[in-house]
Amino acid sequence: MDNLTKIVRTEISRQYKSVRQFALTVGIPLSTINSALHNGIGGSSFDTVVQICKVLGIKALSDDSAFYLTDDTQELLTQYAQLDSYGRHTVATVLKVEAERCRDAADTFSGQAAAYGGSFTSVNMPTKNAADAADALRVLKARDSLENKE
């Protein structure tokens, strides 16, 4: 699946309750949207791609499909560009620390899943973000310590 299709799929699930609701909002037949998501956005007509991206707030930065921005990331980049060198250093430091925290939480959570005889995937992982993963990990650890006491 190409990068743009992944971004479109993610933004539809983030911004809308369903693909059907998105299709109604954008005014494109559901079958066209489903086909685009299944076969890749690149196979759709130019007008359809532009319309989908416009409604979702996705902006192409290059013509080789390497990088796309959502409205949220565009706003973050605009704010970052307004910072002085001290502010940029601060943001870079916090971003690095937070990325490591999220990566560690995800790794630990995956290890706990393996300890319980399986693994969590995006389909069956009961969380939506790193904070939820950390909370779920605490629950698993608490359950594990209760089982060890018995």
N, C-alpha and C positions, 0 to 999 in steps of 0.2 A: 504494500500500500504506500502510495507516495505521501510526502510530507504534508502537502496541502489537504489531502483527504483526511489525514489523521487530525489535523487542526480543525477542520470543518466538523468532523465527527465529535471531537471534544467540545467545541463551542456549542454545538446543537444540544448536547447532553447537559452542558453547564447552564445555558440560557433558556432552554425550553423543556417542558415536561416530556415531550415525545417528538419523534421525527414527524409524525402526523401534524402536530401543532405547529411545528416550524414550517412545514409545507403550506399549511393554510395561511400563515403569516406572510410568507414570502410570495405566495401566489403562484407557486410552481406545483404541478401534479405530484402527488406522493410517489407514484411509480418512477418519475424522473429523479426525484431526490434519492429514493432507494437505490436506483440503478447507479447514480453517481457515487453514492457511498460504497456500494458493492464493487463496482468496476473501476473506480477512481474518478475524481473530479475532472482530471485532465481530458477524459473522453467526452465530456459534456460540451455543449455549445458555449462559445465565448460569452454570449449574453447571459446564459444561465449561471456560469461561474461568477461573473461580475455581480449579478443580482444576489447570489448566495453570500458572497464575500461582503458585499455592502451591508446586507441585513445583519450579518454576524459581527461586523466591525473588523474584518480582516483586511490588512493592507499588504500587498506584495512589495518586497524591497528589491527583488531582482527577478529577471525574466527566466532564470534557470530553476525555479521552484525550490531554491535552497533555503529561503528564509521568509517568513511571513509574520506580521505583527497583528495582535488584537488591539482594541482600543486601550485596554488596561496596560499592556506592555508599552504601547506608544506613549501613554501619559507618564509612565515611570521613566522612560528614556528622556522625555522632554524635561521632567523635573531634575533628573540626574545631570543633564547638560547645563542646567542653571547653577549647579553647585560649584563652589571654589575647590581648590585642590584638597583642603582639609575635609570638606564635606564628602568629596569623592572617595578619599581614603577611608573615612568613617563608614560610608555605605559599603565599600568593598570589604572591609573587615567584618562588619555585621553579616553581610551576605555569605561570606566564607564560613563563619561560625555556624550560621543557621543551616546552610547546606550540609555541613558535616553532621550537625545534630539530626537533621531529617534522614540523612543517609544511614547514620548509626542506628536510629530508631527503626528504620525499615529493615536493616540487617538483623538486628536483635529480634524483631518481630518475626522475621522469616525463620530464624533459628528456633524460636519458641514453637512456631508452627510445625517444624520438622520434629521437634521433641514430642509433639502430640500425634505423630504418625502421618503427617501430610504437609502440604504447603498451601499457602493462600495465594490466589491469583487475583487479578483485577475483577474476575467474575465472582469469586466467592470470598474475597477479603471483606470483612465486615466494617471497613473504615473508608473514609474519603480523603483524609489528609494525615500528615505526620502526627498532629496532636491526637487525633483519634487513634492512630496506631499506638502511640505511647500509652494512652488510656487503656486500650485493649491489652497491651502488654502487661500493665499493672494488674489487670483482672486475671490474666493467665498466671502471673507469678503468685498472686494471692491464692488462687485455686490450687496451684501446685504446692504451696506451703501448707494449706489445709489438708491436702491429701497425704502429705508426708507426716503430719502430726498424728494421723489416724493409724 
